[in-house]
Amino acid sequence: MNLNLDGKTAVVTGASKGIGLAIARALAGEGANVVTGSRQVGPELAKLADDPAIHPVAVDLTAVEGPARLIDAAVTAYGGIDILVNNVGAVRPRTGGFLSVTDDEWTATFAVNFLAAVRTTRAVLPHLIDRGAGSIVTISSVNASLPDPLVIDYSAAKGALANFSKALSKEVGKHGIRVNTISPGPVSTDLWLGNDGVAALLGRSNDRPPEEIAATAAADSVTGRFTTPDEVAALALLLASDRTGNVTGADFAIDGGLTAGL
């Protein structure tokens, strides 16, 4: 299927690794120009940037001015923007329970998982309105609708993100702009499987091997495995494309059947 993304310009946040890197790679593979925003341009992204269609920008998206800097860089590089993928995020299990989570930790969680997307969206929206078209795809989480005390601050931030995206879709639809979210369950990235990922942190807290923690998490889904970054990327590209031209205000779970409800 031709997604008609050739020549489009996309901005992808949190693209130095994992889901964001996979989305950036997939967009470039479809012929799009891709501007990536991340605190550091890691080795995988630097290698990907050998492709002239990839334009990395080192920027702190949790800083108030960071998202606007990223959008300005994209407009300067390519003259406009067609697609925004809000992907940047982070999670840390709160093994000490709710009372262990400090104000600073709440603030940091909301800065990276909620406010970064709000600010980046606010910076890009005037450009999309001027064009009279655009797609905003935001990577949320199943925790937006499956609150978990182990990630209580992350769940709250993702819940806010889902609500924000749905509300915004109702405002900007008249401008030809679509706003959708993707809610992955566990994905095979460093966020879950890295040395400081969820499985490792929970393993150390419970004196269990991280491989055992990961296997238990995978077994909770119907398919019995984690989602891959490329699978999330494929869904993001479909939503970014005009093949889903009348889809907006929707959330798409990609969790291997983990979510039990309708």
Protein Blocks (a to p, Z undefined) as FASTA:
>chain_A
ZZhlghiacddehilgcjllmmmmmmmmnopacddddfbdcfklmmmmmpmkbccddddf
kbmklmmmmmmmmmmmnopafbdcdfbdcddddfkojmlpcfklmmmmmmmmmmmmmmmm
mmmmmmmmmnopacddddddfklmmccfklmmlmmmmmmmmmmmmmmmmmmmmnopacdd
ddddddddfklmmmklmklmmmmmnopafklmmmmmmmmpmnopacdfklmmmmmmmmmp
mklmmgghiacddeehmambZZ
